[in-house]
Amino acid sequence: MAVRIRLKRMGRKNRPFFRICAFDAREERDGRSIEQLGTYDPMEKEESKKVVLKRERIEYWLSVGAKPSETVGSILKKNKIPFKK
């Protein structure tokens, strides 16, 4: 099973909120996730609350071969979590 780490859109119209989740690669964007790994709130003013990550679980999924999406990759890079492209 190929696993991708990507964003799952939550929130409401004009107020997006995303969960960072591990998905089977064939699952749709807002479909069933394997595990929730954090949150991303682009509208949050306070930087410390904008991104909340479960660092150990993200590192685990990356170690077993999960590939982050482009957007999640940039979030991981900003939070200094190393990964292979």
Z-matrix of the N, CA and C atoms (Angstrom, degrees):
N
C 1 1.455
C 2 1.529 1 108.62
N 3 1.317 2 116.36 1 122.61
C 4 1.468 3 121.54 2 177.08
C 5 1.527 4 108.91 3 -82.89
N 6 1.316 5 115.32 4 129.36
C 7 1.467 6 120.26 5 -177.22
C 8 1.519 7 109.60 6 -112.60
N 9 1.329 8 115.95 7 136.05
C 10 1.462 9 123.02 8 175.58
C 11 1.525 10 108.16 9 -119.32
N 12 1.335 11 115.10 10 144.56
C 13 1.467 12 120.17 11 173.06
C 14 1.518 13 105.80 12 -104.15
N 15 1.319 14 116.78 13 116.93
C 16 1.462 15 119.85 14 -177.19
C 17 1.521 16 111.14 15 -148.48
N 18 1.331 17 114.67 16 177.61
C 19 1.464 18 121.19 17 -176.61
C 20 1.523 19 111.16 18 -87.70
N 21 1.328 20 115.50 19 142.54
C 22 1.462 21 122.84 20 174.20
C 23 1.517 22 106.32 21 -118.24
N 24 1.323 23 116.95 22 118.01
C 25 1.458 24 120.46 23 -175.21
C 26 1.522 25 111.74 24 -74.52
N 27 1.330 26 113.78 25 133.36
C 28 1.458 27 121.93 26 176.40
C 29 1.533 28 105.76 27 -129.45
N 30 1.305 29 117.97 28 -160.02
C 31 1.463 30 120.78 29 177.02
C 32 1.511 31 111.76 30 82.69
N 33 1.314 32 115.71 31 -153.64
C 34 1.460 33 120.67 32 -178.99
C 35 1.528 34 109.31 33 -135.82
N 36 1.305 35 116.44 34 -177.24
C 37 1.454 36 121.42 35 179.90
C 38 1.524 37 109.85 36 -61.56
N 39 1.315 38 117.42 37 133.25
C 40 1.468 39 125.34 38 -179.92
C 41 1.529 40 113.44 39 64.91
N 42 1.312 41 118.41 40 11.78
C 43 1.474 42 122.06 41 177.09
C 44 1.528 43 108.66 42 -144.40
N 45 1.350 44 115.91 43 71.71
C 46 1.467 45 118.85 44 -175.55
C 47 1.525 46 112.71 45 -72.02
N 48 1.308 47 114.24 46 149.05
C 49 1.456 48 123.43 47 175.97
C 50 1.522 49 104.78 48 -147.13
N 51 1.309 50 117.98 49 135.62
C 52 1.456 51 120.61 50 -174.93
C 53 1.518 52 111.45 51 -122.94
N 54 1.329 53 115.42 52 144.75
C 55 1.457 54 121.67 53 169.03
C 56 1.523 55 106.68 54 -103.31
N 57 1.320 56 116.10 55 137.25
C 58 1.457 57 120.89 56 174.43
C 59 1.522 58 105.48 57 -91.86
N 60 1.346 59 116.53 58 117.95
C 61 1.458 60 121.02 59 -172.29
C 62 1.520 61 111.29 60 -133.33
N 63 1.326 62 115.29 61 157.54
C 64 1.459 63 122.46 62 170.87
C 65 1.528 64 106.85 63 -93.50
N 66 1.339 65 116.04 64 127.14
C 67 1.463 66 122.71 65 -178.06
C 68 1.517 67 110.12 66 -125.05
N 69 1.322 68 116.04 67 152.89
C 70 1.452 69 120.20 68 163.13
C 71 1.534 70 104.81 69 -65.46
N 72 1.319 71 118.52 70 138.56
C 73 1.468 72 121.93 71 -174.35
C 74 1.530 73 112.66 72 -59.82
N 75 1.324 74 118.00 73 -24.66
C 76 1.467 75 120.88 74 -178.17
C 77 1.522 76 113.28 75 -86.07
N 78 1.312 77 117.57 76 -8.47
C 79 1.473 78 122.50 77 -177.54
C 80 1.533 79 110.26 78 -75.13
N 81 1.331 80 116.68 79 146.13
C 82 1.464 81 120.45 80 179.07
C 83 1.528 82 111.32 81 -71.87
N 84 1.329 83 116.85 82 167.35
C 85 1.469 84 122.74 83 -173.63
C 86 1.523 85 113.39 84 -53.54
N 87 1.307 86 117.28 85 -48.30
C 88 1.462 87 120.75 86 -177.58
C 89 1.527 88 111.80 87 -103.09
N 90 1.317 89 116.07 88 22.00
C 91 1.461 90 120.57 89 -178.93
C 92 1.518 91 112.65 90 -80.12
N 93 1.328 92 114.83 91 -163.68
C 94 1.463 93 121.92 92 -176.18
C 95 1.525 94 110.02 93 -74.62
N 96 1.311 95 116.07 94 128.17
C 97 1.462 96 120.52 95 179.65
C 98 1.521 97 110.03 96 -99.58
N 99 1.336 98 115.68 97 159.33
C 100 1.456 99 121.19 98 177.13
C 101 1.523 100 109.44 99 -78.82
N 102 1.349 101 115.58 100 -44.67
C 103 1.464 102 120.25 101 -177.20
C 104 1.525 103 109.74 102 -156.90
N 105 1.323 104 116.92 103 142.14
C 106 1.463 105 121.39 104 174.47
C 107 1.523 106 108.60 105 -86.61
N 108 1.346 107 116.18 106 128.44
C 109 1.459 108 121.53 107 -174.66
C 110 1.519 109 113.66 108 -111.61
N 111 1.320 110 117.91 109 -5.45
C 112 1.457 111 120.19 110 179.40
C 113 1.511 112 110.78 111 162.09
N 114 1.342 113 115.36 112 -172.79
C 115 1.460 114 121.32 113 179.30
C 116 1.521 115 110.14 114 -135.48
N 117 1.334 116 115.03 115 155.33
C 118 1.464 117 122.28 116 176.45
C 119 1.519 118 107.35 117 -138.22
N 120 1.334 119 116.18 118 121.14
C 121 1.460 120 122.17 119 -179.61
C 122 1.527 121 108.31 120 -119.96
N 123 1.341 122 118.46 121 96.69
C 124 1.465 123 120.73 122 -176.36
C 125 1.524 124 114.44 123 -67.51
N 126 1.333 125 118.54 124 -17.29
C 127 1.463 126 121.75 125 -178.05
C 128 1.530 127 112.78 126 -90.90
N 129 1.317 128 117.72 127 -8.91
C 130 1.472 129 122.35 128 -177.53
C 131 1.524 130 110.30 129 -67.45
N 132 1.324 131 116.57 130 133.66
C 133 1.471 132 121.71 131 -179.63
C 134 1.528 133 111.54 132 -77.68
N 135 1.320 134 116.15 133 -40.11
C 136 1.462 135 121.17 134 -176.16
C 137 1.539 136 109.78 135 -80.93
N 138 1.333 137 116.81 136 120.13
C 139 1.462 138 121.89 137 -175.35
C 140 1.527 139 113.43 138 -58.26
N 141 1.333 140 117.79 139 -37.33
C 142 1.465 141 120.01 140 -176.79
C 143 1.532 142 112.42 141 -67.11
N 144 1.328 143 117.73 142 -23.69
C 145 1.462 144 121.35 143 179.86
C 146 1.526 145 112.53 144 -96.66
N 147 1.328 146 117.74 145 -8.39
C 148 1.462 147 121.62 146 -176.86
C 149 1.531 148 111.91 147 -64.70
N 150 1.331 149 116.21 148 -43.64
C 151 1.464 150 121.39 149 179.91
C 152 1.526 151 108.81 150 -127.34
N 153 1.328 152 116.56 151 126.09
C 154 1.463 153 122.55 152 175.38
C 155 1.523 154 106.36 153 -124.00
N 156 1.343 155 116.89 154 121.73
C 157 1.461 156 121.22 155 -175.26
C 158 1.523 157 111.69 156 -123.27
N 159 1.334 158 115.12 157 146.00
C 160 1.467 159 121.64 158 169.04
C 161 1.529 160 105.60 159 -93.91
N 162 1.310 161 115.81 160 86.50
C 163 1.461 162 122.99 161 -171.01
C 164 1.537 163 113.37 162 -55.43
N 165 1.328 164 117.90 163 -46.21
C 166 1.468 165 120.96 164 -177.64
C 167 1.528 166 111.54 165 -61.69
N 168 1.321 167 116.36 166 -42.62
C 169 1.470 168 119.83 167 -178.62
C 170 1.523 169 111.33 168 -70.29
N 171 1.332 170 117.93 169 -36.39
C 172 1.467 171 120.49 170 176.87
C 173 1.521 172 109.52 171 -64.36
N 174 1.337 173 116.99 172 -44.57
C 175 1.465 174 120.31 173 178.57
C 176 1.527 175 111.16 174 -62.81
N 177 1.339 176 117.27 175 -35.96
C 178 1.464 177 120.27 176 176.62
C 179 1.529 178 110.40 177 -62.10
N 180 1.331 179 117.50 178 -51.13
C 181 1.462 180 120.78 179 -177.55
C 182 1.521 181 111.43 180 -62.68
N 183 1.335 182 117.29 181 -38.08
C 184 1.463 183 119.73 182 177.08
C 185 1.528 184 110.71 183 -65.95
N 186 1.332 185 117.60 184 -35.88
C 187 1.467 186 121.03 185 -179.07
C 188 1.529 187 112.48 186 -69.28
N 189 1.331 188 117.90 187 -27.33
C 190 1.464 189 119.93 188 178.92
C 191 1.530 190 112.09 189 -94.21
N 192 1.332 191 117.60 190 9.57
C 193 1.455 192 120.88 191 171.30
C 194 1.511 193 117.40 192 105.11
N 195 1.320 194 119.38 193 6.89
C 196 1.466 195 120.56 194 177.53
C 197 1.525 196 109.43 195 -68.44
N 198 1.323 197 116.24 196 142.24
C 199 1.461 198 120.89 197 -179.94
C 200 1.521 199 109.64 198 -111.57
N 201 1.332 200 117.56 199 129.65
C 202 1.467 201 119.69 200 178.84
C 203 1.527 202 111.03 201 -78.19
N 204 1.327 203 116.24 202 150.44
C 205 1.461 204 120.37 203 172.90
C 206 1.527 205 108.03 204 -69.84
N 207 1.308 206 116.69 205 171.38
C 208 1.465 207 120.85 206 -178.65
C 209 1.530 208 111.51 207 -59.96
N 210 1.320 209 117.07 208 -45.32
C 211 1.467 210 121.30 209 -179.24
C 212 1.523 211 111.48 210 -66.76
N 213 1.313 212 117.21 211 -45.15
C 214 1.462 213 120.38 212 178.56
C 215 1.524 214 109.77 213 -64.91
N 216 1.329 215 117.46 214 -35.50
C 217 1.463 216 120.78 215 176.67
C 218 1.516 217 112.07 216 -59.41
N 219 1.330 218 117.28 217 -41.31
C 220 1.465 219 119.60 218 178.72
C 221 1.531 220 111.13 219 -69.82
N 222 1.332 221 118.13 220 -34.28
C 223 1.472 222 121.32 221 176.10
C 224 1.526 223 109.65 222 -65.38
N 225 1.333 224 117.11 223 -43.15
C 226 1.465 225 120.79 224 179.10
C 227 1.523 226 111.15 225 -64.49
N 228 1.322 227 116.27 226 -39.37
C 229 1.466 228 120.29 227 179.69
C 230 1.529 229 110.86 228 -63.62
N 231 1.329 230 117.51 229 -41.97
C 232 1.470 231 121.36 230 178.35
C 233 1.522 232 111.90 231 -64.65
N 234 1.342 233 116.69 232 -28.67
C 235 1.460 234 121.25 233 -179.94
C 236 1.527 235 112.40 234 -97.84
N 237 1.330 236 116.06 235 13.29
C 238 1.467 237 123.35 236 174.38
C 239 1.527 238 113.32 237 58.09
N 240 1.327 239 116.52 238 43.99
C 241 1.463 240 121.56 239 173.07
C 242 1.528 241 106.43 240 -106.57
N 243 1.340 242 118.22 241 112.22
C 244 1.468 243 120.89 242 -176.07
C 245 1.533 244 111.68 243 -72.30
N 246 1.337 245 115.85 244 144.62
C 247 1.459 246 121.54 245 176.64
C 248 1.517 247 108.78 246 -155.17
N 249 1.339 248 115.60 247 159.56
C 250 1.462 249 121.44 248 177.03
C 251 1.515 250 108.67 249 -96.24
N 252 1.330 251 116.64 250 143.03
C 253 1.466 252 120.48 251 178.88
C 254 1.504 253 111.28 252 -80.56
